Amino acid sequence: MKKNEIPVAQNNDFDGLVAHIQQTQDVLQNNARLVINRHVTAKAWLTGYYIVEYEQKGADRAKYGEQLLKKLAEKLKDKKTFSYRSLNIYRKFYLAYPALNDQIMHFVLSLPSIVQTVSAQFQLSVNHGIGKMQTVPAELPIATLVDKEIQTKPELLFNKLSFSHLSLLLSVTDPLERAFYEMMAIRGTWSVRELQRQIDSNYYFRSGWSQKPEALAKLVEGKAETDTLALDIKSPFTFEFLGLQACLLS
């Protein structure tokens, strides 16, 4: 095959043609979806960052006070994207996920057309001590223990969950419970609807993990024993599939 030549499907019959076209569509469509998700998440996080920075350091911040988001919503052009409700969500998102700083910044700096619009102060945070943006190998642990608190890997949050997922998680105020849903959504490739369903149904409590924080911590560290992992088997998903009633684990 010549350099830069597009490979031809090995199966050159009609079924092979269908399969090759479908696979190409699936791969490119999924890649486009991931790229769009990253853009949406970055926009939301940066918007929240700018709002919080202004609240703390804005030269005329006292002029707007609690009316800041309302005034912003009135002034910004895209009324749907920057409604009062959306701006409030973006602000909460930044405050809930400050650990996304490195991922967001490196992603933004990979887009030449936007580099000049990023605040000098935010660029400074990249120039001091922040390494190259990490890729996401398959064997990467989903989360880590930091000061005895479970934290989902920022690179996985940014690359594996859409902003729709992340905005839903803002309703979960307990850090351990939120980390649980983050990990489960990533592991199970949950849709937004499925994540909402599991939060609404208190899956964290029904599954028994809420009663076993030490076991959950071991799972995060990769030190869980086989019988600890059996909690997954006893999840409500399995009970629902078998037509049985889920119960809390002892």
Secondary structure as UniProt FT lines:
FT   TURN            3..4
FT   HELIX           14..57
FT   TURN            59..60
FT   HELIX           61..64
FT   HELIX           65..67
FT   HELIX           68..75
FT   TURN            79..82
FT   HELIX           84..96
FT   HELIX           98..100
FT   HELIX           101..109
FT   HELIX           112..115
FT   TURN            116..117
FT   HELIX           120..127
FT   TURN            128..129
FT   TURN            138..139
FT   STRAND          143..146
FT   TURN            147..148
FT   STRAND          149..152
FT   HELIX           154..160
FT   HELIX           163..169
FT   TURN            170..171
FT   HELIX           175..187
FT   TURN            188..189
FT   HELIX           192..200
FT   TURN            201..202
FT   HELIX           203..206
FT   HELIX           209..211
FT   HELIX           213..221
FT   HELIX           226..233
FT   HELIX           236..242
//
